[in-house]
Amino acid sequence: MSTRLVEELATPALVVDVDVLERNITRMSAAARSGGFTVRPHAKAHKCLEIARRQLDAGAAGLTVATVGEAEVFARGGVSDLFIAYPLWVDDAKARRLLRLAESVALRVGADSVESVQRLGRALRGAARPVQVMVEIDCGHHRTGVVPENAVAIGQAAVDAGLEVTGVFTFPGHGYGHDPQARERAARDEEQALGDAADALRAVGIAAPVLSGGSTPTAGRWRPGVVNELRPGVYAFNDATQLAIGTCTAGDLALYAIATVVSTPAAGRFVLDVGSKALGSDRSPWVRGHGYLPAFPGAVVVSLSEHHATVTLPEGLPAPRLGARMAVVPNHVCTPVNLADTMVAAQNGKVIDCWSVAARGANT
Amino acid sequence: MSTRLVEELATPALVVDVDVLERNITRMSAAARSGGFTVRPHAKAHKCLEIARRQLDAGAAGLTVATVGEAEVFARGGVSDLFIAYPLWVDDAKARRLLRLAESVALRVGADSVESVQRLGRALRGAARPVQVMVEIDCGHHRTGVVPENAVAIGQAAVDAGLEVTGVFTFPGHGYGHDPQARERAARDEEQALGDAADALRAVGIAAPVLSGGSTPTAGRWRPGVVNELRPGVYAFNDATQLAIGTCTAGDLALYAIATVVSTPAAGRFVLDVGSKALGSDRSPWVRGHGYLPAFPGAVVVSLSEHHATVTLPEGLPAPRLGARMAVVPNHVCTPVNLADTMVAAQNGKVIDCWSVAARGANT
């Protein structure tokens, strides 16, 4: 790469501020250590080996991923301890891939039904090392996962199928929101649901020592002694949603798209050459607009087409000139990363590296 | 590829029903021909050479793209007439790329400011063939483009800069909506704005013979004699938004993600292994939910995480079994295509080819 300054990159491009990234990673690791938690970051937010290595160097016990394909990429990249935190439905092809993975890494997989662990058991007979099952619990987000009392049937089916039950996990998606009380309540829900499920398993003789919770908003809000593992993802980058709900400050935003003003068609409005094909279209109810402009905090990205971000300015604020360049922080980092083949690693405005989004599109 | 049936594909995968695709392409071409319009399909919806070739074979005059990068991909693929329908801001690097493109293809570019055409003129001095400028007009969508009377200053600046002004173009994004009257009004707005702009240019001696309009919802709604070129994109596939606003039927849906039921955690709810990382998160106000399930028309995809689609069923309707597979039609085709490296081409449930999304991520 001949470009040496972020200012010279063809736009739009995704840029990682490496200093902020490393500070975010170090801070989460230190907080976890002082709280007595293991950190197992969710790699779906970055899908990038260079960032995974920084997380492991800072003390992460392993990585969390969402798909077998992501696990394969990180295993090839040298990560030796992987948790596929997803209720896998294993067909013959997926079974072969899991068996191959188990040859090289310590592997955990999620499950939330008796049928799925029975299939897993059949599929993983003959695995090089035992593949560990984590039972998914619904703590109030109502996506996947079972209510705590139903963990027992799944745990017993797993044991009957010759699998090892290592613990229980949950995702507190209902902890996203403006209200810090919502995050507190979600953290309590996680503790309660994971604790109840582990107790129920223990009552039938299944130890399930790992109690694994989310998430960037609820991390650090647990009381000691129940949850013992955390799986935050977004925290490495943060984004406009985390900024809006108050779990980070503007100084903690490590990922942005660099964009160019291509049109100033009317007073109070300008258009950037970045759209949903680079930023994604995620929009939580807590953010205003489709991205955050650090250079124009009062501006609102009122609409996002595939290649256009239309920005309106507060009255009286002059529009930037045509050709001006600026950073746009995405609402939710996970989608833009999955749209990009590479991220530019930068320090103080200088390009220091180009990182492959190695697990981009590894959806199966 | 050893897989021979859509039923055997690892999920999630994007699948194109080739029969429906070809019917959609043929129908648009026939309608354009009978109305006396040139068709220049917008390739951002498919980004795929195999589909571009079908559009050209059916009579398209050339292709529309959104970026220089997309133009490069289609030029390399043999497409010889390309319109970058975007107000380009040309720096030195982009100027070099445009000059190279102009060596092999007939090239049109968009512009909506005096400054941008002055830069274009400097950049394209010495081009192998004249690069044609299309002035972008705002017909009511209020994104890029100028009001018709401002086309004159841009046209004159283009002529002064040694460029050829070929016409005017607009995108009637405000024509999306449930109300067929909104589409009619947007089609009238297109005619009026393009006609006024072309008249104003003609009054200062600039012919601007091409009057180019959108779009899948407004195509075919113009009166003869004003607009003479159409640039629809989504029509080749259609999607849940087009279905909701009534511009297509369920039989016209050519693109879907094939997904597997991975969780049936509670009565009336099931979860598919497809999420925003395969379907995108676009959600227009006119659709209910995050995708359309042809096999369960009463079901609603109530939420989409990165790898989960959570579906609720009307009371009394039994959930599908774990492991069942079904099609999910995305809300908006442009984003899922841009997330995928390949699309599976299928006919009657049989895989007949694997098409590269050749221009995926070509955002600069």
Interface residues (C-beta under 8 A of the other chain):
Chain A: A10 T11 P12 A13 K44 A66 T67 Y86 P87 L88 W89 D91 A93 K94 D112 S113 E115 S116 D138 H142 R143 T144 G145 V146 G173 T260 V261 V262 S263 T264 P265 A266 R269 V271 D273 V274 S276 K277 A278 G280 S281 D282 R283 S303 S305 E306 H307 H308 T310 L322 G323 C334 T335 N338 L339 A340 D341 G361 N363 T364
Chain B: A10 T11 P12 A13 K44 A66 T67 Y86 P87 L88 W89 D91 A93 K94 D112 S113 E115 S116 D138 H142 R143 T144 G145 V146 G173 T260 V261 V262 S263 T264 P265 A266 R269 V271 D273 V274 S276 K277 A278 G280 S281 D282 R283 S303 S305 E306 H307 H308 T310 L322 G323 C334 T335 N338 L339 A340 D341 G361 N363 T364
